[in-house]
Amino acid sequence: MVGQLNYFWFGPLLVFILRFCLAYRSPDRRLVRRRLRDLIDTHPRRPLLICANHMTMIDSLLLTWLLFDLRTLMQRFSYFPWNVPELANFGKNFFLRGMCYIAKCVYLERQGSVASKRLVWEKISYLNRLGESLCVFPEGGRSRTGNLNRDAAMYGVGQLVQSNPRTLVLAVYLRGRAQKTYGFWPRWGDRIWVDWKQVDVTIAEGRKAQRDITMQIFDQLEVLERGYHAAWQ
């Protein structure tokens, strides 16, 4: 509720920073948004689970900007995705904590206890079952090689899908043209590639099924990654 009441100013502010201060461009932005709007209109009561590759500290902001226009999120704020930032990176001062609070974040402590991490996943799983959309990075952290790393897969992503079979699972590939490896943010003025595919996962119960679901998502991410290299390189 607090986020929705404040979106009229912080939504345009984020767009202004990304679009004009950092001068990012994305040539297929409108097409990507239109495809996603069509999917949402076809399944109006189903939340999204956005599973993306991870290369910069501001990937979640870029994803929200590139996938959704301001009008869509004004009208249907439940599609503004919840994120799981690292407390050590985004909880250092009052301003960052305030922005993360209204921008729908649940903090994760990477060096925290197993119980604290389990609580985070229970929270976002609960939100997803309520109809809220989520954005997660199946690799867990930023790619050190510049390419997807299946060995770093987090099987908790499969657990999220298991807990809410109604969710629409999207594999999203995001990358600046000048990016060779991980960093804090894309280079100033970079052209950002974004594309997505819906993942029709086969859902079953058990730990092995969680791994299988996560690998199905990685399969689609790798298809998108090959598409990026073919189109821009």
Contacts in CASP RR format, 6 or more apart in sequence:
PFRMAT RR
TARGET T0000
AUTHOR 0000-0000-0000
METHOD contacts of the structure
MODEL  1
MVGQLNYFWFGPLLVFILRFCLAYRSPDRRLVRRRLRDLIDTHPRRPLLI
CANHMTMIDSLLLTWLLFDLRTLMQRFSYFPWNVPELANFGKNFFLRGMC
YIAKCVYLERQGSVASKRLVWEKISYLNRLGESLCVFPEGGRSRTGNLNR
DAAMYGVGQLVQSNPRTLVLAVYLRGRAQKTYGFWPRWGDRIWVDWKQVD
VTIAEGRKAQRDITMQIFDQLEVLERGYHAAWQ
2 101 0 8 1.000
2 102 0 8 1.000
3 10 0 8 1.000
3 77 0 8 1.000
3 102 0 8 1.000
3 103 0 8 1.000
3 104 0 8 1.000
4 77 0 8 1.000
6 102 0 8 1.000
7 73 0 8 1.000
7 74 0 8 1.000
7 77 0 8 1.000
7 80 0 8 1.000
7 102 0 8 1.000
8 74 0 8 1.000
10 99 0 8 1.000
10 102 0 8 1.000
10 103 0 8 1.000
11 70 0 8 1.000
11 73 0 8 1.000
12 70 0 8 1.000
14 61 0 8 1.000
14 64 0 8 1.000
14 65 0 8 1.000
15 65 0 8 1.000
15 70 0 8 1.000
18 24 0 8 1.000
18 61 0 8 1.000
18 62 0 8 1.000
18 65 0 8 1.000
19 65 0 8 1.000
22 185 0 8 1.000
22 186 0 8 1.000
22 188 0 8 1.000
22 189 0 8 1.000
23 188 0 8 1.000
23 189 0 8 1.000
24 62 0 8 1.000
24 186 0 8 1.000
24 189 0 8 1.000
24 190 0 8 1.000
24 191 0 8 1.000
24 192 0 8 1.000
25 189 0 8 1.000
25 190 0 8 1.000
25 191 0 8 1.000
25 192 0 8 1.000
26 32 0 8 1.000
26 66 0 8 1.000
26 191 0 8 1.000
26 192 0 8 1.000
26 193 0 8 1.000
26 194 0 8 1.000
27 191 0 8 1.000
28 193 0 8 1.000
28 194 0 8 1.000
28 195 0 8 1.000
29 66 0 8 1.000
29 194 0 8 1.000
32 66 0 8 1.000
32 67 0 8 1.000
32 194 0 8 1.000
32 195 0 8 1.000
32 196 0 8 1.000
33 66 0 8 1.000
33 67 0 8 1.000
33 68 0 8 1.000
33 69 0 8 1.000
33 72 0 8 1.000
35 196 0 8 1.000
36 67 0 8 1.000
36 68 0 8 1.000
36 170 0 8 1.000
36 196 0 8 1.000
37 72 0 8 1.000
39 168 0 8 1.000
39 198 0 8 1.000
40 48 0 8 1.000
40 72 0 8 1.000
40 76 0 8 1.000
40 79 0 8 1.000
43 168 0 8 1.000
45 131 0 8 1.000
45 166 0 8 1.000
46 131 0 8 1.000
46 166 0 8 1.000
46 167 0 8 1.000
46 168 0 8 1.000
47 78 0 8 1.000
47 79 0 8 1.000
47 128 0 8 1.000
47 131 0 8 1.000
47 132 0 8 1.000
47 133 0 8 1.000
47 134 0 8 1.000
47 164 0 8 1.000
47 166 0 8 1.000
47 167 0 8 1.000
47 168 0 8 1.000
48 79 0 8 1.000
48 81 0 8 1.000
48 133 0 8 1.000
48 134 0 8 1.000
48 167 0 8 1.000
48 168 0 8 1.000
48 170 0 8 1.000
49 128 0 8 1.000
49 133 0 8 1.000
49 134 0 8 1.000
49 136 0 8 1.000
49 157 0 8 1.000
49 160 0 8 1.000
49 161 0 8 1.000
49 164 0 8 1.000
49 167 0 8 1.000
49 168 0 8 1.000
49 169 0 8 1.000
49 170 0 8 1.000
50 63 0 8 1.000
50 67 0 8 1.000
50 81 0 8 1.000
50 133 0 8 1.000
50 134 0 8 1.000
50 135 0 8 1.000
50 136 0 8 1.000
50 170 0 8 1.000
50 172 0 8 1.000
50 196 0 8 1.000
51 136 0 8 1.000
51 137 0 8 1.000
51 138 0 8 1.000
51 157 0 8 1.000
51 169 0 8 1.000
51 170 0 8 1.000
51 171 0 8 1.000
51 172 0 8 1.000
51 199 0 8 1.000
51 217 0 8 1.000
51 221 0 8 1.000
52 59 0 8 1.000
52 63 0 8 1.000
52 135 0 8 1.000
52 136 0 8 1.000
52 137 0 8 1.000
52 171 0 8 1.000
52 172 0 8 1.000
52 173 0 8 1.000
52 174 0 8 1.000
52 221 0 8 1.000
53 137 0 8 1.000
53 139 0 8 1.000
53 143 0 8 1.000
53 148 0 8 1.000
53 172 0 8 1.000
53 173 0 8 1.000
53 174 0 8 1.000
53 175 0 8 1.000
53 221 0 8 1.000
53 225 0 8 1.000
54 137 0 8 1.000
54 139 0 8 1.000
54 140 0 8 1.000
54 141 0 8 1.000
54 142 0 8 1.000
54 143 0 8 1.000
54 182 0 8 1.000
55 142 0 8 1.000
55 143 0 8 1.000
55 146 0 8 1.000
55 174 0 8 1.000
55 175 0 8 1.000
55 179 0 8 1.000
55 181 0 8 1.000
55 182 0 8 1.000
55 183 0 8 1.000
56 62 0 8 1.000
56 142 0 8 1.000
56 179 0 8 1.000
56 182 0 8 1.000
56 183 0 8 1.000
56 184 0 8 1.000
56 185 0 8 1.000
56 186 0 8 1.000
57 89 0 8 1.000
57 142 0 8 1.000
57 183 0 8 1.000
57 184 0 8 1.000
57 185 0 8 1.000
58 184 0 8 1.000
58 185 0 8 1.000
59 137 0 8 1.000
59 174 0 8 1.000
60 81 0 8 1.000
60 83 0 8 1.000
60 85 0 8 1.000
60 135 0 8 1.000
62 174 0 8 1.000
62 186 0 8 1.000
62 192 0 8 1.000
62 194 0 8 1.000
63 81 0 8 1.000
63 135 0 8 1.000
63 172 0 8 1.000
63 174 0 8 1.000
63 194 0 8 1.000
64 73 0 8 1.000
64 80 0 8 1.000
64 81 0 8 1.000
64 135 0 8 1.000
66 174 0 8 1.000
66 192 0 8 1.000
66 194 0 8 1.000
67 172 0 8 1.000
67 194 0 8 1.000
67 196 0 8 1.000
68 79 0 8 1.000
68 80 0 8 1.000
72 79 0 8 1.000
73 79 0 8 1.000
73 80 0 8 1.000
78 131 0 8 1.000
78 132 0 8 1.000
78 133 0 8 1.000
79 133 0 8 1.000
80 103 0 8 1.000
80 104 0 8 1.000
80 133 0 8 1.000
81 104 0 8 1.000
81 133 0 8 1.000
81 134 0 8 1.000
81 135 0 8 1.000
82 104 0 8 1.000
82 105 0 8 1.000
82 106 0 8 1.000
82 124 0 8 1.000
82 127 0 8 1.000
82 132 0 8 1.000
82 133 0 8 1.000
82 134 0 8 1.000
82 135 0 8 1.000
83 103 0 8 1.000
83 104 0 8 1.000
83 105 0 8 1.000
83 106 0 8 1.000
83 134 0 8 1.000
83 135 0 8 1.000
84 105 0 8 1.000
84 106 0 8 1.000
84 107 0 8 1.000
84 108 0 8 1.000
84 120 0 8 1.000
84 124 0 8 1.000
84 136 0 8 1.000
85 91 0 8 1.000
85 100 0 8 1.000
85 105 0 8 1.000
85 107 0 8 1.000
85 108 0 8 1.000
86 107 0 8 1.000
86 108 0 8 1.000
86 109 0 8 1.000
86 110 0 8 1.000
87 107 0 8 1.000
87 108 0 8 1.000
87 109 0 8 1.000
88 109 0 8 1.000
88 110 0 8 1.000
88 111 0 8 1.000
90 96 0 8 1.000
90 97 0 8 1.000
90 100 0 8 1.000
90 105 0 8 1.000
90 107 0 8 1.000
91 97 0 8 1.000
91 100 0 8 1.000
91 107 0 8 1.000
100 107 0 8 1.000
104 132 0 8 1.000
106 120 0 8 1.000
106 123 0 8 1.000
106 124 0 8 1.000
106 127 0 8 1.000
107 120 0 8 1.000
108 117 0 8 1.000
108 120 0 8 1.000
109 116 0 8 1.000
109 117 0 8 1.000
121 156 0 8 1.000
121 159 0 8 1.000
121 160 0 8 1.000
124 134 0 8 1.000
124 136 0 8 1.000
124 160 0 8 1.000
125 159 0 8 1.000
125 160 0 8 1.000
125 163 0 8 1.000
125 164 0 8 1.000
127 134 0 8 1.000
128 134 0 8 1.000
128 160 0 8 1.000
128 163 0 8 1.000
128 164 0 8 1.000
128 167 0 8 1.000
129 163 0 8 1.000
129 164 0 8 1.000
134 160 0 8 1.000
134 167 0 8 1.000
136 154 0 8 1.000
136 157 0 8 1.000
136 160 0 8 1.000
138 153 0 8 1.000
138 154 0 8 1.000
138 157 0 8 1.000
138 214 0 8 1.000
138 217 0 8 1.000
138 218 0 8 1.000
138 221 0 8 1.000
139 148 0 8 1.000
139 149 0 8 1.000
139 152 0 8 1.000
139 153 0 8 1.000
139 154 0 8 1.000
140 152 0 8 1.000
140 154 0 8 1.000
141 152 0 8 1.000
142 182 0 8 1.000
142 183 0 8 1.000
143 149 0 8 1.000
143 152 0 8 1.000
143 181 0 8 1.000
143 182 0 8 1.000
144 181 0 8 1.000
144 182 0 8 1.000
145 181 0 8 1.000
146 179 0 8 1.000
146 180 0 8 1.000
146 181 0 8 1.000
146 182 0 8 1.000
147 225 0 8 1.000
148 218 0 8 1.000
148 221 0 8 1.000
148 222 0 8 1.000
148 225 0 8 1.000
150 215 0 8 1.000
150 218 0 8 1.000
153 211 0 8 1.000
153 214 0 8 1.000
153 215 0 8 1.000
153 218 0 8 1.000
154 214 0 8 1.000
155 207 0 8 1.000
155 210 0 8 1.000
155 211 0 8 1.000
155 214 0 8 1.000
156 210 0 8 1.000
156 214 0 8 1.000
157 210 0 8 1.000
157 213 0 8 1.000
157 214 0 8 1.000
157 217 0 8 1.000
158 209 0 8 1.000
158 210 0 8 1.000
158 211 0 8 1.000
158 213 0 8 1.000
158 214 0 8 1.000
158 217 0 8 1.000
159 210 0 8 1.000
160 167 0 8 1.000
161 167 0 8 1.000
161 169 0 8 1.000
161 201 0 8 1.000
161 203 0 8 1.000
161 213 0 8 1.000
162 203 0 8 1.000
162 205 0 8 1.000
162 206 0 8 1.000
162 209 0 8 1.000
162 210 0 8 1.000
162 213 0 8 1.000
165 203 0 8 1.000
168 198 0 8 1.000
169 198 0 8 1.000
169 199 0 8 1.000
169 201 0 8 1.000
169 217 0 8 1.000
170 196 0 8 1.000
170 197 0 8 1.000
170 198 0 8 1.000
170 199 0 8 1.000
171 196 0 8 1.000
171 197 0 8 1.000
171 198 0 8 1.000
171 199 0 8 1.000
171 217 0 8 1.000
171 220 0 8 1.000
171 221 0 8 1.000
171 223 0 8 1.000
171 224 0 8 1.000
172 194 0 8 1.000
172 195 0 8 1.000
172 196 0 8 1.000
172 224 0 8 1.000
173 193 0 8 1.000
173 194 0 8 1.000
173 195 0 8 1.000
173 196 0 8 1.000
173 221 0 8 1.000
173 224 0 8 1.000
173 225 0 8 1.000
173 227 0 8 1.000
173 228 0 8 1.000
174 192 0 8 1.000
174 193 0 8 1.000
174 194 0 8 1.000
175 192 0 8 1.000
175 193 0 8 1.000
175 228 0 8 1.000
176 186 0 8 1.000
176 187 0 8 1.000
176 190 0 8 1.000
176 191 0 8 1.000
176 192 0 8 1.000
176 193 0 8 1.000
177 190 0 8 1.000
177 191 0 8 1.000
177 192 0 8 1.000
177 193 0 8 1.000
177 232 0 8 1.000
178 186 0 8 1.000
178 187 0 8 1.000
178 190 0 8 1.000
179 186 0 8 1.000
179 187 0 8 1.000
179 190 0 8 1.000
186 192 0 8 1.000
193 228 0 8 1.000
193 231 0 8 1.000
193 232 0 8 1.000
195 224 0 8 1.000
195 227 0 8 1.000
195 228 0 8 1.000
196 224 0 8 1.000
197 220 0 8 1.000
197 223 0 8 1.000
197 224 0 8 1.000
199 216 0 8 1.000
199 217 0 8 1.000
199 220 0 8 1.000
201 213 0 8 1.000
201 216 0 8 1.000
201 217 0 8 1.000
202 212 0 8 1.000
202 213 0 8 1.000
202 216 0 8 1.000
203 209 0 8 1.000
203 213 0 8 1.000
204 212 0 8 1.000
END
